[in-house]
Amino acid sequence: MKNAHSFHIPVMGIGFTIDSPLKVAQYGIDSVVSLVDDILIEKLRKIYSEKLEVPYKEISDKVDDFRAKRITSYLNFIQEQAEKKFNALKNVTTETTEALKDYLEMLPESSILRKEFTKLTTKDYSPSKLKDWAHENLTMGSIDVNIMTKIDKENFLNKEQLPVEYNDAHAALRGYAQSSLSSSLVLSAGLNSRLYSYISNFSDFYPDENGIIKKKIILKVSDYRSAFIQGKILAKKGLWVSEYRIESGLNCGGHAFATDGFLLGPVLKEFKEKRSELKSQIQEFVFSNIKAEGKTLPNTDLKLKITAQGGVGTEEEQTFLLEEYNIDSVGWGTPFLLVPEATTVDDDTLEKLTKAKEEDLYLSNTSPLGVPFNTLKGNTKDVQKKINIDKNRPGSSCPSKFIALNKEFKEAGLCTASREYQYLKINELETLEFSKEEKTKKYNQIIEKSCICVGLGTSALIVNNASTAKTGAGVSVCPGPNMAYYSKIMSLKNMTDHIYGRGNVIDRTDRPNMFIKELNLYFDYLENKLEEVKTSMDKKQKRYLVKFNKNLQEGIAYYTELFLTQKERFVDTKEILLETLEVKGKQLQCISLEIENL
């Protein structure tokens, strides 16, 4: 069955979308659950079990394979409860008719289901016919999961290292694989060869003779080359990537994996042009491996989706992406942080988000993963961090240890945001011969790291009135730059109306086009990189900057031609868009000369 909606809700943080399927799946909306924090997952299963009066049996950390078992139990629970809500909606009664109306009223205007429902409910309609129609035509939103491939910490028992399958990402994968879900696994943050090999142990990831895959793989990527390489690696294990989810490198929330200046538009264009080639080449590898392994060979082509996300903010942009690049769905993340009916964000953080302007949203170095991280100024986790620094006790107590990946001081690994690591690193710094200025700079780099693996999940505890005694009440939040243009808390209906052009929730009139916003972000990123290496640039750094600049120039040329040829889209803003591109092009030429002269 075709998806009910042309948008999806991507994973946000650790706790912001952790229970989103319970809120939106019944309305046919796909959402993604983070599998980073099994401690939080277990707490939420207990909380929801009590709320919904479902028997609960704790899975303690003394149980063998507790991480995987917690994840399996939670996902099964979420599925059962979401299906209950969805089935109640389809079993048309006086009590559930409103929910059914909500489902249909949130669909796009072009939806055939909306039109059929209107026909069925005119004058003397038959509730039994409506019920049959609902069961036959309505689809539940997919309960997808996300694994950040790099968060794959090794684990120990009685100081003995456990086998690799007990690593965090491996255990999370097993937890999902052993669940009863039929949905998708979103793999993000790059290649993890061992994890990719491990997927091949689970039959649910392989197609049946009709090409149906119970558990599909989605790769989150920022460029075509990365997609093809990773797709091919998985294909050689007989694993098909059902969807390539293309995300802007900088105009997104959470961790920002900047490309080498490849802008979203040109990347989407490349996927559009090479879609058939990508599908046929990768499918050939998949079928060849399946045959060699003696597994069931599909008697039909496998299905492929291309989707996009990052900075989308209007119906015009959404429709343009769908039509110009033939993509299957558009991800709307950041704005949904202001929709309590879809995500889980505490009141204090909601208020901060509604007031956020461009200058409050910045790319920080606070993530212990060492990847630039989108951050909101004044978030309570950073306030807590500053208090610790002022007490001369920088760092976190590290209660969860999910990002304890640094092995400078301990074989078991430490998180660079932890108090223990920062204490050892600062002591080491004292023994090194640096100028006072350089020492201060390095000290600030050490203490800048924040305990985000806890902070990104705390909202879910606060909203559900659960104890934060062990973790602290500080909340990290990671909206994309797009948050600056949304300034009020919205209902789910408000948001879907905005997405499909039936309403407008943006009060500001100065929001830039998503492609221009991304270009500006890459421009700032290039200038910062140039500033970093000005005094001591080597040949490798120079080659990188030259390539980056060239890719941006090619992106500007592409957008100029694209906007010039538009007859229906961006008509009102075309002149401003072209003027901005011209100015940026000239500025890039100046930067190019500056790089050449260094």
C-alpha positions as CSV (number, residue, x, y, z in Angstrom):
1,M,0.0,0.0,0.0
2,K,1.2,3.5,-0.8
3,N,2.1,5.8,2.1
4,A,-0.7,8.0,3.3
5,H,1.5,11.0,3.6
6,S,4.3,12.6,1.5
7,F,6.3,13.6,4.6
8,H,7.9,11.7,7.5
9,I,9.2,12.7,11.0
10,P,13.0,11.9,11.2
11,V,14.7,10.9,14.4
12,M,15.4,13.8,16.7
13,G,17.8,13.6,19.6
14,I,17.5,10.6,21.8
15,G,14.2,11.2,23.6
16,F,12.3,13.7,21.4
17,T,10.8,11.1,19.0
18,I,11.2,8.1,21.3
19,D,7.5,7.7,21.7
20,S,6.3,9.5,18.5
21,P,4.8,6.3,17.0
22,L,2.4,6.2,19.9
23,K,1.2,9.7,19.0
24,V,1.2,9.7,15.2
25,A,1.3,6.2,13.7
26,Q,-2.4,5.9,14.0
27,Y,-2.7,8.8,11.6
28,G,-0.6,7.1,8.9
29,I,2.5,9.2,9.7
30,D,6.0,7.6,9.7
31,S,8.4,8.4,12.5
32,V,11.8,7.3,13.8
33,V,12.8,6.1,17.3
34,S,16.4,6.4,18.5
35,L,17.9,3.2,19.9
36,V,20.8,4.8,21.7
37,D,19.6,4.8,25.2
38,D,18.2,1.4,26.5
39,I,18.1,2.8,30.1
40,L,15.6,5.5,28.9
41,I,13.8,3.0,26.8
42,E,13.2,0.7,29.8
43,K,12.0,3.6,31.9
44,L,9.5,4.6,29.3
45,R,8.2,1.1,28.9
46,K,7.5,1.1,32.6
47,I,5.9,4.5,32.5
48,Y,3.6,3.7,29.6
49,S,2.8,0.2,31.0
50,E,1.5,1.9,34.1
51,K,-0.4,4.6,32.2
52,L,-2.1,2.1,29.9
53,E,-2.5,-0.5,32.6
54,V,-0.4,-3.2,30.8
55,P,1.5,-5.8,32.9
56,Y,5.2,-4.8,33.2
57,K,8.2,-7.0,34.0
58,E,11.5,-5.2,34.5
59,I,14.5,-6.2,32.4
60,S,17.4,-5.3,34.8
61,D,21.0,-4.8,33.7
62,K,21.8,-8.0,35.5
63,V,20.0,-10.0,32.8
64,D,22.1,-11.5,30.0
65,D,21.8,-9.4,26.8
66,F,19.7,-6.8,28.7
67,R,20.2,-4.0,26.1
68,A,18.9,-6.0,23.2
69,K,16.0,-7.4,25.3
70,R,15.0,-4.0,26.5
71,I,14.8,-2.7,23.0
72,T,12.9,-5.7,21.7
73,S,10.3,-5.4,24.5
74,Y,9.9,-1.7,24.0
75,L,9.4,-1.9,20.3
76,N,6.9,-4.7,20.6
77,F,5.1,-2.7,23.2
78,I,5.0,0.4,21.1
79,Q,3.8,-1.6,18.1
80,E,1.0,-3.3,20.1
81,Q,-0.2,0.0,21.5
82,A,0.0,1.9,18.2
83,E,-1.9,-0.9,16.5
84,K,-4.6,-0.8,19.2
85,K,-5.2,2.9,18.5
86,F,-5.1,2.4,14.7
87,N,-7.6,-0.5,14.9
88,A,-9.9,1.5,17.1
89,L,-9.8,4.3,14.6
90,K,-10.7,1.8,11.7
91,N,-13.5,0.1,13.7
92,V,-15.8,3.0,13.1
93,T,-18.0,3.8,16.1
94,T,-19.6,7.0,17.5
95,E,-16.5,7.3,19.8
96,T,-13.9,6.9,17.0
97,T,-15.5,8.8,14.1
98,E,-13.6,12.0,15.2
99,A,-10.3,10.1,15.1
100,L,-11.1,8.8,11.6
101,K,-12.0,12.4,10.5
102,D,-8.7,13.6,12.0
103,Y,-6.8,11.0,10.0
104,L,-8.4,12.0,6.7
105,E,-8.4,15.7,7.3
106,M,-4.6,15.6,7.8
107,L,-4.0,14.0,4.4
108,P,-2.9,16.1,1.4
109,E,-5.7,17.7,-0.7
110,S,-4.8,15.5,-3.6
111,S,-5.4,12.3,-1.6
112,I,-7.9,9.9,-3.2
113,L,-8.8,8.7,0.3
114,R,-10.1,12.1,1.3
115,K,-12.3,12.2,-1.8
116,E,-13.6,8.7,-1.2
117,F,-14.4,9.5,2.4
118,T,-16.4,12.6,1.5
119,K,-18.5,10.4,-0.9
120,L,-19.0,7.7,1.6
121,T,-20.2,10.1,4.4
122,T,-22.7,12.2,2.4
123,K,-26.2,12.1,3.8
124,D,-27.3,8.6,4.7
125,Y,-24.0,6.8,4.9
126,S,-23.6,3.2,6.2
127,P,-21.3,2.9,9.2
128,S,-20.6,-0.8,8.3
129,K,-19.6,0.2,4.7
130,L,-17.3,3.0,6.1
131,K,-15.7,0.4,8.5
132,D,-15.0,-2.0,5.6
133,W,-13.6,0.9,3.5
134,A,-11.4,2.0,6.4
135,H,-10.0,-1.5,7.0
136,E,-9.3,-1.9,3.3
137,N,-7.7,1.5,2.6
138,L,-6.1,3.1,5.7
139,T,-2.5,2.5,6.5
140,M,-0.7,2.9,9.8
141,G,2.5,5.0,10.0
142,S,5.7,3.0,10.0
143,I,7.5,2.6,13.4
144,D,11.1,3.0,12.1
145,V,14.3,3.0,14.3
146,N,17.6,4.7,14.1
147,I,21.1,3.5,14.9
148,M,24.0,5.8,14.8
149,T,26.6,3.4,13.5
150,K,29.6,5.1,15.2
151,I,28.0,4.7,18.7
152,D,29.1,1.1,19.0
153,K,30.9,1.1,22.4
154,E,32.6,-2.2,23.5
155,N,31.2,-3.6,26.7
156,F,32.8,-5.5,29.6
157,L,31.6,-7.9,32.3
158,N,33.9,-8.4,35.3
159,K,36.6,-6.5,33.5
160,E,36.5,-9.0,30.6
161,Q,35.6,-7.6,27.2
162,L,32.4,-9.2,25.8
163,P,32.2,-10.5,22.2
164,V,31.6,-7.9,19.5
165,E,27.8,-8.7,19.2
166,Y,27.4,-7.1,22.7
167,N,28.7,-3.8,21.4
168,D,26.1,-1.1,21.8
169,A,25.1,-0.7,18.1
170,H,25.2,-4.5,17.6
171,A,23.0,-5.1,20.6
172,A,20.6,-2.4,19.4
173,L,20.4,-4.0,16.0
174,R,19.7,-7.4,17.5
175,G,17.0,-5.8,19.7
176,Y,15.3,-4.4,16.6
177,A,15.8,-7.6,14.5
178,Q,14.2,-9.8,17.2
179,S,11.2,-7.5,17.5
180,S,7.9,-8.2,15.7
181,L,8.0,-4.9,13.8
182,S,7.8,-4.7,10.0
183,S,9.4,-1.4,9.3
184,S,12.8,0.2,8.6
185,L,16.2,0.5,10.2
186,V,17.8,3.9,9.5
187,L,21.6,3.7,9.6
188,S,23.2,7.1,10.1
189,A,26.7,8.6,10.8
190,G,28.6,6.7,8.2
191,L,30.0,3.3,7.6
192,N,30.5,0.6,10.2
193,S,31.7,-2.6,8.4
194,R,31.4,-4.9,11.3
195,L,27.8,-3.8,12.0
196,Y,26.9,-4.1,8.3
197,S,28.2,-7.6,8.3
198,Y,26.2,-8.4,11.5
199,I,22.9,-7.5,9.8
200,S,23.3,-10.5,7.5
201,N,22.7,-12.8,10.5
202,F,19.0,-11.9,10.6
203,S,16.6,-13.2,8.0
204,D,14.0,-10.4,8.3
205,F,16.4,-8.1,6.4
206,Y,16.3,-10.3,3.3
207,P,13.6,-10.3,0.6
208,D,11.1,-13.1,0.1
209,E,10.2,-14.5,-3.3
210,N,7.8,-11.6,-3.9
211,G,10.5,-9.0,-3.1
212,I,8.9,-8.2,0.3
213,I,11.3,-7.3,3.1
214,K,10.0,-7.3,6.6
215,K,12.8,-5.1,8.0
216,K,14.1,-2.7,5.4
217,I,17.3,-0.7,5.5
218,I,17.4,3.0,5.1
219,L,20.8,4.7,4.6
220,K,21.0,8.4,5.7
221,V,23.6,10.0,3.4
222,S,24.7,13.5,2.2
223,D,26.0,12.6,-1.2
224,Y,25.7,10.1,-4.1
225,R,29.2,8.6,-3.8
226,S,28.7,7.7,-0.1
227,A,25.3,6.2,-1.0
228,F,26.7,4.0,-3.8
229,I,29.7,2.8,-1.8
230,Q,27.6,1.8,1.3
231,G,24.8,0.4,-0.8
232,K,27.3,-1.8,-2.6
233,I,29.0,-3.0,0.6
234,L,25.6,-4.1,1.9
235,A,24.6,-5.6,-1.4
236,K,27.6,-7.9,-1.4
237,K,26.1,-9.4,1.7
238,G,22.8,-9.8,-0.1
239,L,21.2,-6.8,1.8
240,W,19.1,-4.3,-0.2
241,V,18.9,-0.7,0.7
242,S,15.2,0.1,0.3
243,E,15.7,3.9,0.8
244,Y,18.5,6.5,0.5
245,R,17.5,9.3,2.8
246,I,19.4,12.4,1.6
247,E,20.1,15.0,4.3
248,S,21.6,18.4,4.0
249,G,25.0,18.3,5.5
250,L,24.5,21.6,7.4
251,N,20.9,22.7,7.2
252,C,19.7,20.0,9.6
253,G,19.3,19.3,13.3
254,G,21.5,17.2,15.5
255,H,25.0,16.3,14.3
256,A,26.0,18.0,11.1
257,F,28.0,15.9,8.6
258,A,29.2,18.6,6.2
259,T,29.9,17.6,2.7
260,D,32.9,19.0,0.7
261,G,30.7,21.8,-0.4
262,F,28.1,19.6,-2.2
263,L,24.8,21.4,-1.9
264,L,21.5,19.6,-1.5
265,G,20.0,20.6,-4.9
266,P,22.9,19.3,-7.0
267,V,23.0,16.1,-4.8
268,L,19.3,15.5,-5.4
269,K,19.8,16.1,-9.1
270,E,22.6,13.5,-9.2
271,F,20.3,11.0,-7.5
272,K,17.5,11.7,-9.9
273,E,19.8,11.2,-12.9
274,K,21.4,8.1,-11.6
275,R,18.5,6.5,-9.8
276,S,17.9,3.7,-12.4
277,E,21.7,3.0,-12.6
278,L,21.9,2.9,-8.8
279,K,19.0,0.5,-8.6
280,S,20.1,-1.9,-11.4
281,Q,23.7,-2.1,-10.3
282,I,23.1,-2.6,-6.6
283,Q,20.2,-5.1,-7.3
284,E,22.6,-7.1,-9.4
285,F,25.0,-7.5,-6.5
286,V,22.1,-8.3,-4.1
287,F,20.7,-11.0,-6.4
288,S,24.1,-12.5,-7.1
289,N,24.9,-12.8,-3.4
290,I,21.5,-14.2,-2.5
291,K,21.8,-16.8,-5.2
292,A,25.4,-17.8,-4.1
293,E,24.2,-18.1,-0.5
294,G,21.2,-20.3,-1.5
295,K,18.7,-17.9,-0.1
296,T,15.3,-17.2,-1.6
297,L,15.7,-15.3,-4.9
298,P,12.9,-12.7,-5.5
299,N,11.0,-13.1,-8.8
300,T,10.5,-9.4,-9.2
301,D,12.6,-6.1,-9.0
302,L,13.1,-4.7,-5.5
303,K,11.6,-1.4,-4.6
304,L,13.7,1.7,-4.1
305,K,12.8,5.0,-2.5
306,I,14.7,8.3,-2.5
307,T,13.8,10.8,0.2
308,A,15.2,14.1,1.3
309,Q,15.3,16.2,4.5
310,G,17.0,19.2,6.0
311,G,15.7,22.8,6.2
312,V,12.3,22.3,4.4
313,G,9.9,24.9,5.7
314,T,7.0,25.6,3.3
315,E,4.5,23.7,1.1
316,E,6.2,25.3,-1.9
317,E,9.5,23.8,-1.0
318,Q,8.0,20.4,-0.1
319,T,6.1,20.2,-3.5
320,F,9.2,21.4,-5.4
321,L,11.4,18.6,-3.9
322,L,8.7,16.0,-4.7
323,E,8.2,17.1,-8.3
324,E,11.6,18.4,-9.4
325,Y,13.6,15.5,-8.1
326,N,11.0,12.7,-8.1
327,I,11.5,11.9,-4.5
328,D,9.1,9.8,-2.5
329,S,8.9,11.7,0.8
330,V,10.2,14.8,2.6
331,G,11.5,14.8,6.1
332,W,10.2,17.5,8.4
333,G,12.2,17.5,11.7
334,T,12.9,20.7,13.6
335,P,9.4,22.3,13.3
336,F,7.9,19.1,14.9
337,L,9.8,19.9,18.1
338,L,7.0,22.5,18.7
339,V,4.2,19.9,18.2
340,P,3.6,18.1,21.6
341,E,1.1,15.8,19.8
342,A,4.0,14.4,17.8
343,T,7.2,14.8,19.9
344,T,8.2,14.9,23.6
345,V,9.8,18.2,24.7
346,D,9.5,19.7,28.2
347,D,7.8,23.0,28.7
348,D,10.9,25.0,29.6
349,T,12.7,23.8,26.4
350,L,9.5,24.4,24.3
351,E,9.5,28.0,25.5
352,K,13.2,28.5,24.7
353,L,12.6,27.0,21.2
354,T,9.7,29.4,20.4
355,K,11.9,32.4,21.3
356,A,15.0,31.2,19.4
357,K,16.3,33.5,16.7
358,E,19.1,32.9,14.2
359,E,21.8,34.0,16.7
360,D,20.5,31.5,19.3
361,L,21.0,28.5,16.9
362,Y,24.6,27.6,16.2
363,L,27.0,24.8,15.2
364,S,29.0,23.9,18.3
365,N,31.8,21.6,19.2
366,T,30.0,20.2,22.3
367,S,29.5,16.7,21.0
368,P,31.9,14.1,22.4
369,L,31.7,12.4,19.0
370,G,33.9,15.2,17.6
371,V,31.3,16.1,15.0
372,P,29.8,19.6,14.7
373,F,26.5,19.7,16.6
374,N,23.5,22.0,16.2
375,T,22.9,23.6,19.6
376,L,20.5,26.1,21.2
377,K,22.1,28.8,23.3
378,G,21.1,28.7,26.9
379,N,20.0,25.1,26.9
380,T,19.9,23.8,30.5
381,K,22.5,21.1,29.9
382,D,25.0,23.7,29.0
383,V,24.0,25.9,32.0
384,Q,24.6,22.8,34.2
385,K,28.0,22.3,32.5
386,K,29.0,26.0,33.2
387,I,28.1,25.6,36.9
388,N,30.5,22.6,37.1
389,I,33.2,24.6,35.3
390,D,32.8,27.5,37.7
391,K,33.1,25.1,40.7
392,N,36.4,24.0,39.1
393,R,34.9,20.5,38.5
394,P,34.4,20.4,34.7
395,G,32.8,17.4,33.1
396,S,29.9,15.1,33.7
397,S,29.5,12.2,36.1
398,C,28.8,10.2,32.9
399,P,26.0,8.1,34.2
400,S,25.1,6.3,30.9
401,K,28.5,6.0,29.1
402,F,27.0,5.5,25.7
403,I,29.7,7.7,24.1
404,A,32.6,6.4,26.2
405,L,34.7,5.7,23.0
406,N,38.0,7.5,23.8
407,K,40.8,5.1,24.7
408,E,43.6,7.6,25.5
409,F,43.5,6.8,29.2
410,K,41.5,3.6,29.6
411,E,41.1,0.5,27.5
412,A,37.4,0.3,28.4
413,G,37.0,3.9,27.0
414,L,36.0,7.2,28.4
415,C,33.6,9.9,27.2
416,T,35.4,13.1,26.4
417,A,32.5,15.0,28.2
418,S,33.1,13.0,31.4
419,R,34.7,14.4,34.5
420,E,37.2,11.6,34.7
421,Y,38.4,12.2,31.1
422,Q,38.6,16.0,31.4
423,Y,40.5,15.7,34.8
424,L,43.1,13.4,33.1
425,K,43.3,15.5,30.0
426,I,43.7,18.8,31.9
427,N,46.5,17.2,34.0
428,E,48.2,16.0,30.8
429,L,47.9,19.5,29.3
430,E,49.7,21.0,32.4
431,T,52.8,18.8,31.6
432,L,53.0,20.0,28.0
433,E,55.0,22.9,26.7
434,F,52.6,25.4,25.0
435,S,52.3,29.1,25.2
436,K,49.8,30.5,27.7
437,E,47.5,31.4,24.8
438,E,47.6,28.0,23.3
439,K,47.1,26.3,26.6
440,T,44.0,28.3,27.3
441,K,42.7,27.4,23.8
442,K,43.3,23.7,24.4
443,Y,41.8,23.9,27.9
444,N,38.6,25.4,26.5
445,Q,38.4,22.7,23.8
446,I,38.5,20.1,26.6
447,I,35.8,21.5,28.8
448,E,33.5,22.5,25.9
449,K,32.3,18.9,25.5
450,S,28.8,18.3,26.9
451,C,27.0,15.2,28.1
452,I,24.5,15.0,25.2
453,C,23.8,11.3,25.4
454,V,22.0,12.0,28.7
455,G,20.8,15.6,27.9
456,L,19.1,14.6,24.6
457,G,16.9,12.1,26.5
458,T,16.1,14.1,29.7
459,S,13.0,15.8,28.2
460,A,11.2,12.5,28.0
461,L,11.7,12.0,31.7
462,I,10.6,15.5,32.7
463,V,7.5,15.3,30.5
464,N,6.5,12.0,32.2
465,N,7.3,13.2,35.7
466,A,10.0,10.6,36.1
467,S,13.0,11.1,38.4
468,T,16.1,12.8,37.0
469,A,18.1,12.4,40.2
470,K,20.8,10.2,38.7
471,T,21.1,12.0,35.3
472,G,20.4,15.6,36.3
473,A,17.6,17.7,34.9
474,G,19.7,19.5,32.2
475,V,18.3,19.2,28.7
476,S,20.3,19.3,25.5
477,V,18.3,20.2,22.4
478,C,19.5,20.1,18.8
479,P,17.2,22.0,16.4
480,G,18.3,22.9,12.9
481,P,18.7,26.5,11.8
482,N,15.1,26.4,10.5
483,M,13.8,26.7,14.1
484,A,14.4,30.5,14.0
485,Y,11.3,30.9,11.8
486,Y,8.8,29.0,14.0
487,S,7.7,30.8,17.1
488,K,4.6,29.1,18.5
489,I,3.5,25.7,19.9
490,M,1.4,23.9,17.3
491,S,-1.1,21.1,17.1
492,L,-0.6,18.1,14.7
493,K,-3.4,19.5,12.5
494,N,-1.7,22.9,12.4
495,M,1.5,21.3,11.3
496,T,0.0,19.1,8.6
497,D,-2.0,22.0,7.3
498,H,1.2,24.0,7.0
499,I,3.0,21.2,5.2
500,Y,0.2,20.8,2.7
501,G,-0.4,24.5,2.2
502,R,-3.8,24.7,3.9
503,G,-2.4,27.1,6.5
504,N,0.8,29.0,7.5
505,V,2.4,28.8,10.9
506,I,5.4,31.0,10.0
507,D,4.8,34.6,11.1
508,R,8.1,36.0,9.9
509,T,8.3,37.2,6.3
510,D,12.1,37.1,6.0
511,R,12.7,33.4,6.0
512,P,15.1,32.5,3.2
513,N,14.5,29.8,0.7
514,M,15.9,26.4,2.0
515,F,18.6,26.2,-0.7
516,I,19.8,29.8,0.0
517,K,19.9,29.1,3.7
518,E,22.0,26.0,3.2
519,L,24.3,27.9,0.8
520,N,24.8,30.6,3.5
521,L,25.6,27.9,6.1
522,Y,28.2,26.3,3.8
523,F,29.6,29.8,3.1
524,D,30.1,30.5,6.8
525,Y,31.6,27.0,7.2
526,L,34.1,27.6,4.5
527,E,35.1,31.0,5.9
528,N,35.6,29.4,9.4
529,K,37.7,26.6,7.9
530,L,39.8,29.2,6.0
531,E,40.3,31.2,9.2
532,E,41.5,28.1,11.1
533,V,44.3,27.3,8.6
534,K,45.4,30.8,7.4
535,T,48.6,30.9,9.5
536,S,49.7,27.3,8.8
537,M,48.1,25.8,5.8
538,D,49.6,22.7,4.2
539,K,49.0,21.3,0.7
540,K,46.3,18.9,1.8
541,Q,44.3,21.6,3.5
542,K,44.7,23.9,0.5
543,R,43.4,21.2,-1.9
544,Y,40.4,20.6,0.4
545,L,39.5,24.4,0.4
546,V,40.0,24.7,-3.4
547,K,37.7,21.7,-3.9
548,F,35.1,23.0,-1.4
549,N,35.1,26.4,-3.1
550,K,34.8,24.8,-6.6
551,N,31.8,22.6,-5.5
552,L,30.0,25.7,-4.0
553,Q,30.6,27.6,-7.3
554,E,29.1,24.7,-9.3
555,G,26.2,24.6,-6.9
556,I,25.5,28.4,-7.4
557,A,25.7,27.9,-11.2
558,Y,23.2,25.0,-10.9
559,Y,20.7,27.0,-8.7
560,T,21.0,30.1,-11.0
561,E,19.9,28.0,-14.0
562,L,17.3,26.1,-12.0
563,F,15.6,29.3,-10.7
564,L,15.8,31.0,-14.1
565,T,13.8,28.2,-15.7
566,Q,11.1,28.1,-13.1
567,K,7.7,29.0,-14.4
568,E,5.4,27.9,-11.5
569,R,7.6,27.6,-8.4
570,F,9.3,30.4,-6.5
571,V,7.9,33.0,-8.9
572,D,7.4,35.7,-6.2
573,T,10.9,35.3,-4.8
574,K,12.8,34.5,-8.1
575,E,14.4,38.0,-8.4
576,I,15.7,37.9,-4.8
577,L,17.0,34.4,-5.2
578,L,18.9,35.2,-8.4
579,E,20.4,38.4,-6.8
580,T,21.5,36.5,-3.7
581,L,23.2,33.8,-5.9
582,E,25.0,36.5,-7.9
583,V,26.3,38.2,-4.8
584,K,27.4,34.8,-3.3
585,G,29.1,33.9,-6.6
586,K,31.2,37.1,-6.5
587,Q,32.1,36.6,-2.8
588,L,33.3,33.0,-3.6
589,Q,35.5,34.3,-6.4
590,C,37.2,36.6,-3.8
591,I,37.6,33.7,-1.4
592,S,39.1,31.6,-4.2
593,L,41.7,34.2,-4.9
594,E,42.5,34.4,-1.1
595,I,43.0,30.6,-1.0
596,E,45.3,30.7,-4.1
597,N,47.4,33.4,-2.6
598,L,48.0,31.6,0.7
